[in-house]
Amino acid sequence: MLAVPFEDNLPLVRRLEAVGFRAWPAANVQYDGSWQVRLTGGHPSKRLNCIVALDPSDSRDIAIRLEKAGRKFASYGRPLIVRQTPLAPKQLINHLDTEGWECFEDVVTMTCDLSEIVLPDTLDHLPTHDVGRYVDASLELQAEDAALKPALAEIIGAIKPPTGLFVIETAERGPVATTLCVQDNDLAGIMSLAVADDQRRKGLGLEVLTAALRWARMRGARRAWLQVVADNEPALALYRKLGFKEAYRYHYWRKGKDA
């Protein structure tokens, strides 16, 4: 089934895509025209291992460019993935659909005006400067392989804008909630918010998110943004509660089983 790209407000899309790349930097970034080829050998994140086309008019030699990128991805041991934003050329998406690629994972990019929203009166938390502590807590809460610790620490260390690492812990349970906030001038990106499975519906997600937004706003951020998988209803409800609204969506494409 052909996915229809979102095409409204392209200047905002371009700006959020740019800050998103800085907030979650790939280890290796190359350009083929306006197509960004992102690869990270140590971490399997799709955002770090994908092709992103950044100009709707750049549709030349699609098959040749995908084949070339495919060899690059294979050298990293990664499957070839295309990330479709509203900036992707329609011809590229039509080609993927015609060639039997599969469109999967609908992701919502949301924003809110930090100068207008009223943050709830929750316990305040200061960001930690202990990257190892944050990485351990984040991997635990997201049930990810502890072997990813060096790669995740390297990604966080490569983030250039000011970054707040937030961890909420209890004496009994240890880490119960984490998030990472990247403040890029007037924009603040919320990354990787996680709450322990057995601690949900206790307000911890709201508490850690509010702490991060409060920190970013005090540093001069005027708008916050985040990305969330479209079927994550609890997370969407939390973000909407704070005033986040959908700005655009993106999707991933991979080669189908019969390709």
Secondary structure in CASP SS format (residue, H / E / C, confidence):
PFRMAT SS
TARGET T0000
AUTHOR 0000-0000-0000
METHOD secondary structure of the structure
MODEL  1
M C 1.00
L C 1.00
A C 1.00
V C 1.00
P C 1.00
F C 1.00
E C 1.00
D C 1.00
N C 1.00
L H 1.00
P H 1.00
L H 1.00
V H 1.00
R H 1.00
R H 1.00
L H 1.00
E H 1.00
A H 1.00
V H 1.00
G H 1.00
F H 1.00
R H 1.00
A H 1.00
W C 1.00
P C 1.00
A C 1.00
A C 1.00
N E 1.00
V E 1.00
Q E 1.00
Y E 1.00
D E 1.00
G C 1.00
S C 1.00
W E 1.00
Q E 1.00
V E 1.00
R E 1.00
L E 1.00
T C 1.00
G C 1.00
G C 1.00
H C 1.00
P C 1.00
S C 1.00
K H 1.00
R H 1.00
L H 1.00
N C 1.00
C E 1.00
I E 1.00
V E 1.00
A E 1.00
L C 1.00
D C 1.00
P C 1.00
S C 1.00
D C 1.00
S C 1.00
R C 1.00
D C 1.00
I H 1.00
A H 1.00
I H 1.00
R H 1.00
L H 1.00
E H 1.00
K H 1.00
A H 1.00
G H 1.00
R H 1.00
K H 1.00
F H 1.00
A H 1.00
S H 1.00
Y C 1.00
G C 1.00
R C 1.00
P C 1.00
L C 1.00
I E 1.00
V E 1.00
R E 1.00
Q E 1.00
T C 1.00
P C 1.00
L C 1.00
A C 1.00
P C 1.00
K H 1.00
Q H 1.00
L H 1.00
I H 1.00
N H 1.00
H H 1.00
L H 1.00
D H 1.00
T H 1.00
E C 1.00
G C 1.00
W E 1.00
E E 1.00
C E 1.00
F E 1.00
E E 1.00
D E 1.00
V E 1.00
V E 1.00
T E 1.00
M E 1.00
T E 1.00
C E 1.00
D E 1.00
L C 1.00
S C 1.00
E C 1.00
I C 1.00
V C 1.00
L C 1.00
P C 1.00
D C 1.00
T C 1.00
L C 1.00
D C 1.00
H C 1.00
L C 1.00
P C 1.00
T E 1.00
H C 1.00
D C 1.00
V H 1.00
G H 1.00
R H 1.00
Y H 1.00
V H 1.00
D H 1.00
A H 1.00
S H 1.00
L H 1.00
E H 1.00
L H 1.00
Q C 1.00
A C 1.00
E C 1.00
D C 1.00
A H 1.00
A H 1.00
L H 1.00
K H 1.00
P H 1.00
A H 1.00
L H 1.00
A H 1.00
E H 1.00
I H 1.00
I H 1.00
G H 1.00
A H 1.00
I C 1.00
K C 1.00
P C 1.00
P C 1.00
T E 1.00
G E 1.00
L E 1.00
F E 1.00
V E 1.00
I E 1.00
E E 1.00
T E 1.00
A C 1.00
E C 1.00
R C 1.00
G E 1.00
P E 1.00
V E 1.00
A E 1.00
T E 1.00
T E 1.00
L E 1.00
C E 1.00
V E 1.00
Q E 1.00
D E 1.00
N C 1.00
D C 1.00
L E 1.00
A E 1.00
G E 1.00
I E 1.00
M E 1.00
S E 1.00
L E 1.00
A E 1.00
V E 1.00
A C 1.00
D H 1.00
D H 1.00
Q H 1.00
R C 1.00
R C 1.00
K C 1.00
G C 1.00
L H 1.00
G H 1.00
L H 1.00
E H 1.00
V H 1.00
L H 1.00
T H 1.00
A H 1.00
A H 1.00
L H 1.00
R H 1.00
W H 1.00
A H 1.00
R H 1.00
M H 1.00
R C 1.00
G C 1.00
A C 1.00
R C 1.00
R E 1.00
A E 1.00
W E 1.00
L E 1.00
Q E 1.00
V E 1.00
V E 1.00
A C 1.00
D C 1.00
N C 1.00
E H 1.00
P H 1.00
A H 1.00
L H 1.00
A H 1.00
L H 1.00
Y H 1.00
R H 1.00
K H 1.00
L C 1.00
G C 1.00
F C 1.00
K E 1.00
E E 1.00
A E 1.00
Y E 1.00
R E 1.00
Y E 1.00
H E 1.00
Y E 1.00
W E 1.00
R E 1.00
K E 1.00
G C 1.00
K C 1.00
D C 1.00
A C 1.00
END
